[in-house]
Amino acid sequence: MTTYETREASVPFRAGTDGYASYRIPAVVATDAGTVLAFAEGRVRSAADWGDIDVVLRRSRDGGRTWGPLQVVARHEAGTAGNPAPVVTAEGRVVLVHVRSAAEATETRIRLGKVAPDDGRRVWVQHSDDDGAHWSRPREITREVKRPEWRWYATTPGHALRLRHGRHAGRLVVSANHSLPPADPGHDGTEGRYNGGHALLSDDGGAHWRLGYVDDNPDDYVNVNETAAAQLPDGRIYVNARTDARAPGNRADAYSTDGGASLVKPFRPQAGLVAPVVQASVLHLDGVGRGGRGTLLFSGPATPDARALMTVRASDDGGRTWRAAHTVDGLPAAYSDLVRIDRSTVGLLYETGDFSAYSTLTFRRIPVEDLT
């Protein structure tokens, strides 16, 4: 096994190693056999969000303490393959949804409508039946899950969701976001008001996909961007999103009672979660907390205007109110993803470094008792 180690946590991805200038966009799942799969975007030439980017993976058989060699899971020639959204099905298959675009297709050019459809953001899926050791050929599902008028498009970032409770148990739910073309004079489509959120749904283990809820209202109040979802014990899905519109704070949330097909209400501001404009992760811990009702976790930076102070927060009431549960440190930190490793341990894969949030993807093991 190969790994990079710090005194307190393992570091599966470090900028400037294994042929990649930068690693970003963490996603992590644990298989039924206990293998931890840490995914990232391996950015070949720079830390830029576009260009030559691959979906890469490291596997751990000891709960994230050490990691195997780097694997390239998805590559798009010299273009971008990114935003990995992995999930483990009820049958133990690892399904990976991701997006692809041409090397020169920057987010700004896509939002401006200056990129041909075939070069813009397109959606692909593949799977592994041996804990991530080998992967199927990727298959495109863009027509099923992307409306023709949408411009920008991204899955998650972070892990996708398999429903475990209620009549939709087994369904795969991939949180995602998109942008609309401009509707008002003087706008060009790059404005935050044209952001929206949606979900991808599969009821057959990833063989077929369709759109679930869509939330996009260009009112400049709540216009969600990167989204994450967790299922509560009563069957509801809790969705939390990044937003940078006029609403209080930089987070918004919503609920679904029909397995992600629709939202009970549109996204509303969640000012109880202090955070900068950044991606975040949510995870529900079943069978813990007060009365064994479970605890909902949120990971993300905890300062209002800087990507720093990675903190795991917890909710005992399904996301209505939040408390700080575990502060990692005061260092720079950005994107993150949470995973249940076993009954007593949660894993946190997050972007951090001494002087930059983008120096490493670090994996930290956190005792469940510290969170509940």
LUMMIFI-660114 format. One record per residue (C-alpha): residue in one letter; residue number from 1; x, y, z. Coordinates in steps of 0.1 Angstrom, whole numbers. Layout:
REM LUMMIFI-660114
PT   type   seq      px      py      pz
PT      A   NUM       X       Y       Z
...
END
This chain:
REM LUMMIFI-660114
PT   type   seq      px      py      pz
PT      M     1       0       0       0
PT      T     2      12      35      -7
PT      T     3       1      66      12
PT      Y     4      11     101      23
PT      E     5       8     106      61
PT      T     6       5     134      85
PT      R     7       5     129     122
PT      E     8     -33     131     126
PT      A     9     -47     119      93
PT      S    10     -39     102      60
PT      V    11     -35     122      28
PT      P    12     -46     102      -2
PT      F    13     -40     131     -27
PT      R    14     -13     157     -26
PT      A    15      -9     184     -53
PT      G    16      20     178     -76
PT      T    17      22     140     -73
PT      D    18      14     111     -96
PT      G    19      14     133    -127
PT      Y    20     -12     158    -115
PT      A    21      -6     194    -107
PT      S    22     -37     196     -85
PT      Y    23     -64     174     -69
PT      R    24     -98     188     -61
PT      I    25    -135     179     -57
PT      P    26    -135     150     -31
PT      A    27    -161     122     -30
PT      V    28    -160      92      -8
PT      V    29    -180      60      -2
PT      A    30    -175      28      17
PT      T    31    -184      -6       1
PT      D    32    -203     -35      17
PT      A    33    -169     -52      21
PT      G    34    -155     -22      40
PT      T    35    -133      -8      13
PT      V    36    -132      30      14
PT      L    37    -131      46     -21
PT      A    38    -118      82     -23
PT      F    39    -124      99     -56
PT      A    40    -111     133     -68
PT      E    41    -105     153     -99
PT      G    42     -69     149    -110
PT      R    43     -60     182    -128
PT      V    44     -31     176    -150
PT      R    45     -16     210    -157
PT      S    46     -30     234    -131
PT      A    47     -57     239    -104
PT      A    48     -81     254    -130
PT      D    49    -117     240    -131
PT      W    50    -113     233    -168
PT      G    51     -88     217    -191
PT      D    52     -72     182    -189
PT      I    53     -89     167    -159
PT      D    54     -94     130    -150
PT      V    55    -115     113    -123
PT      V    56     -91      94    -101
PT      L    57     -94      70     -72
PT      R    58     -75      56     -43
PT      R    59     -88      26     -23
PT      S    60     -83      18      14
PT      R    61     -89     -16      30
PT      D    62     -82      -4      66
PT      G    63    -107      23      71
PT      G    64     -88      52      55
PT      R    65     -55      47      74
PT      T    66     -35      38      43
PT      W    67     -43      39       6
PT      G    68     -35      19     -25
PT      P    69     -21      32     -58
PT      L    70     -38      59     -78
PT      Q    71     -63      47    -104
PT      V    72     -77      67    -133
PT      V    73    -114      58    -135
PT      A    74    -126      82    -162
PT      R    75    -107     102    -188
PT      H    76    -120     125    -216
PT      E    77     -90     126    -239
PT      A    78     -74     161    -233
PT      G    79    -107     174    -219
PT      T    80    -125     173    -186
PT      A    81    -140     143    -168
PT      G    82    -150     155    -133
PT      N    83    -176     160    -105
PT      P    84    -175     123     -94
PT      A    85    -208     112     -77
PT      P    86    -203      76     -64
PT      V    87    -229      55     -47
PT      V    88    -232      19     -35
PT      T    89    -263       1     -46
PT      A    90    -283     -24     -24
PT      E    91    -266     -52     -44
PT      G    92    -231     -39     -36
PT      R    93    -224     -24     -70
PT      V    94    -205       9     -70
PT      V    95    -221      33     -95
PT      L    96    -203      64    -105
PT      V    97    -220      94    -123
PT      H    98    -198     121    -136
PT      V    99    -197     149    -162
PT      R   100    -175     156    -192
PT      S   101    -167     187    -213
PT      A   102    -142     199    -239
PT      A   103    -109     212    -226
PT      E   104    -116     248    -236
PT      A   105    -152     248    -222
PT      T   106    -148     270    -192
PT      E   107    -178     276    -170
PT      T   108    -180     312    -181
PT      R   109    -181     303    -218
PT      I   110    -207     276    -211
PT      R   111    -229     301    -192
PT      L   112    -226     326    -220
PT      G   113    -238     301    -245
PT      K   114    -205     302    -264
PT      V   115    -199     264    -263
PT      A   116    -213     239    -288
PT      P   117    -237     214    -271
PT      D   118    -214     185    -279
PT      D   119    -185     203    -262
PT      G   120    -205     214    -231
PT      R   121    -213     195    -200
PT      R   122    -225     160    -207
PT      V   123    -234     133    -182
PT      W   124    -219      97    -180
PT      V   125    -223      67    -157
PT      Q   126    -202      36    -151
PT      H   127    -199       9    -124
PT      S   128    -177     -15    -106
PT      D   129    -186     -49     -92
PT      D   130    -153     -56     -74
PT      D   131    -150     -27     -49
PT      G   132    -136      -3     -74
PT      A   133    -107     -24     -86
PT      H   134    -121     -25    -122
PT      W   135    -147      -4    -140
PT      S   136    -172      -8    -168
PT      R   137    -170      13    -199
PT      P   138    -187      47    -193
PT      R   139    -222      52    -209
PT      E   140    -237      86    -217
PT      I   141    -271      96    -201
PT      T   142    -272     133    -210
PT      R   143    -305     131    -229
PT      E   144    -322     115    -199
PT      V   145    -311     139    -172
PT      K   146    -303     173    -188
PT      R   147    -328     197    -203
PT      P   148    -318     211    -237
PT      E   149    -319     247    -225
PT      W   150    -296     242    -195
PT      R   151    -261     255    -200
PT      W   152    -238     248    -170
PT      Y   153    -243     214    -154
PT      A   154    -226     196    -125
PT      T   155    -233     165    -104
PT      T   156    -230     169     -66
PT      P   157    -199     173     -58
PT      G   158    -195     145     -32
PT      H   159    -212     111     -28
PT      A   160    -247     103     -42
PT      L   161    -275      88     -21
PT      R   162    -291      54     -20
PT      L   163    -325      55      -2
PT      R   164    -328      31      27
PT      H   165    -363      39      41
PT      G   166    -398      41      28
PT      R   167    -415      30      -4
PT      H   168    -386      42     -26
PT      A   169    -359      22      -8
PT      G   170    -331      13     -32
PT      R   171    -336      44     -54
PT      L   172    -304      62     -63
PT      V   173    -305     100     -60
PT      V   174    -277     122     -74
PT      S   175    -279     158     -64
PT      A   176    -269     182     -92
PT      N   177    -271     218    -104
PT      H   178    -274     237    -136
PT      S   179    -278     272    -151
PT      L   180    -305     288    -172
PT      P   181    -301     310    -202
PT      P   182    -306     347    -193
PT      A   183    -342     360    -193
PT      D   184    -338     397    -187
PT      P   185    -322     425    -208
PT      G   186    -287     433    -196
PT      H   187    -280     398    -183
PT      D   188    -257     373    -200
PT      G   189    -263     341    -180
PT      T   190    -233     343    -157
PT      E   191    -253     359    -129
PT      G   192    -260     338     -99
PT      R   193    -298     343    -103
PT      Y   194    -297     318    -132
PT      N   195    -284     289    -110
PT      G   196    -307     260    -102
PT      G   197    -307     226     -85
PT      H   198    -321     193     -95
PT      A   199    -318     155     -89
PT      L   200    -311     125    -110
PT      L   201    -331      93    -101
PT      S   202    -326      56    -109
PT      D   203    -349      28     -96
PT      D   204    -329       0    -112
PT      G   205    -294       3     -98
PT      G   206    -282      28    -123
PT      A   207    -293      11    -155
PT      H   208    -319      38    -163
PT      W   209    -321      75    -152
PT      R   210    -346     103    -152
PT      L   211    -349     138    -138
PT      G   212    -364     143    -103
PT      Y   213    -371     177     -87
PT      V   214    -360     209    -105
PT      D   215    -357     241     -86
PT      D   216    -347     272    -106
PT      N   217    -364     306    -102
PT      P   218    -342     335    -113
PT      D   219    -354     359     -86
PT      D   220    -320     365     -71
PT      Y   221    -332     355     -36
PT      V   222    -323     318     -33
PT      N   223    -306     304     -64
PT      V   224    -289     272     -54
PT      N   225    -257     258     -68
PT      E   226    -238     227     -56
PT      T   227    -262     204     -37
PT      A   228    -260     174     -13
PT      A   229    -286     151       1
PT      A   230    -293     127      29
PT      Q   231    -323     106      39
PT      L   232    -339     109      73
PT      P   233    -354      79      91
PT      D   234    -390      90      83
PT      G   235    -382      86      46
PT      R   236    -378     123      38
PT      I   237    -348     135      19
PT      Y   238    -330     165      33
PT      V   239    -312     186       6
PT      N   240    -286     213      14
PT      A   241    -272     237     -11
PT      R   242    -247     264     -17
PT      T   243    -262     297     -26
PT      D   244    -248     332     -31
PT      A   245    -280     352     -38
PT      R   246    -298     379     -16
PT      A   247    -311     354      10
PT      P   248    -295     355      45
PT      G   249    -264     335      47
PT      N   250    -248     312      21
PT      R   251    -267     280      26
PT      A   252    -302     269      16
PT      D   253    -322     237      22
PT      A   254    -353     218      12
PT      Y   255    -371     185      18
PT      S   256    -386     158      -5
PT      T   257    -413     133       6
PT      D   258    -415     114     -26
PT      G   259    -379     101     -30
PT      G   260    -365     132     -47
PT      A   261    -392     135     -75
PT      S   262    -403     169     -61
PT      L   263    -397     193     -32
PT      V   264    -422     200      -5
PT      K   265    -413     237      -8
PT      P   266    -386     255     -29
PT      F   267    -352     259     -13
PT      R   268    -352     284      16
PT      P   269    -323     301      34
PT      Q   270    -306     281      62
PT      A   271    -289     309      81
PT      G   272    -282     286     110
PT      L   273    -252     272      91
PT      V   274    -225     298      90
PT      A   275    -203     292      60
PT      P   276    -187     310      30
PT      V   277    -198     303      -5
PT      V   278    -186     268      -9
PT      Q   279    -197     232     -15
PT      A   280    -206     211      16
PT      S   281    -216     175      25
PT      V   282    -245     160      45
PT      L   283    -248     125      60
PT      H   284    -274     109      82
PT      L   285    -262      86     110
PT      D   286    -289      61     117
PT      G   287    -294      46     151
PT      V   288    -273      71     171
PT      G   289    -280     103     190
PT      R   290    -309     111     213
PT      G   291    -332      81     217
PT      G   292    -315      64     187
PT      R   293    -333      86     163
PT      G   294    -302      94     144
PT      T   295    -281     125     138
PT      L   296    -278     145     106
PT      L   297    -242     158      99
PT      F   298    -230     187      78
PT      S   299    -193     193      69
PT      G   300    -179     226      56
PT      P   301    -159     256      65
PT      A   302    -174     276      94
PT      T   303    -163     311      87
PT      P   304    -187     334      68
PT      D   305    -163     349      43
PT      A   306    -133     326      40
PT      R   307    -127     290      31
PT      A   308    -112     279      64
PT      L   309    -120     263      98
PT      M   310    -134     229      86
PT      T   311    -161     219     110
PT      V   312    -187     191     112
PT      R   313    -220     203     125
PT      A   314    -249     181     137
PT      S   315    -287     184     138
PT      D   316    -310     163     160
PT      D   317    -342     176     144
PT      G   318    -338     167     108
PT      G   319    -319     199      97
PT      R   320    -340     226     114
PT      T   321    -313     236     139
PT      W   322    -276     229     140
PT      R   323    -247     228     165
PT      A   324    -210     225     161
PT      A   325    -199     189     168
PT      H   326    -163     186     157
PT      T   327    -139     214     146
PT      V   328    -110     199     127
PT      D   329     -86     229     129
PT      G   330     -83     266     119
PT      L   331     -64     259      86
PT      P   332     -76     268      51
PT      A   333    -103     243      39
PT      A   334    -128     241      11
PT      Y   335    -148     212      -4
PT      S   336    -155     180      17
PT      D   337    -174     148      18
PT      L   338    -186     125      46
PT      V   339    -188      87      48
PT      R   340    -199      62      75
PT      I   341    -170      38      78
PT      D   342    -184      16     105
PT      R   343    -208      18     135
PT      S   344    -182      38     155
PT      T   345    -164      59     129
PT      V   346    -172      86     103
PT      G   347    -147      96      76
PT      L   348    -141     131      63
PT      L   349    -123     137      30
PT      Y   350    -116     174      26
PT      E   351     -95     200       8
PT      T   352     -69     216      31
PT      G   353     -33     227      36
PT      D   354     -12     249      58
PT      F   355     -13     279      35
PT      S   356     -38     269       8
PT      A   357     -71     249       9
PT      Y   358     -60     232     -23
PT      S   359     -27     216     -13
PT      T   360     -41     182      -3
PT      L   361     -72     160       0
PT      T   362     -69     148      36
PT      F   363     -89     119      51
PT      R   364     -98     121      88
PT      R   365    -113      94     109
PT      I   366    -138     108     135
PT      P   367    -154      88     163
PT      V   368    -192      88     161
PT      E   369    -193      95     199
PT      D   370    -176     129     192
PT      L   371    -204     138     168
PT      T   372    -234     128     188
END
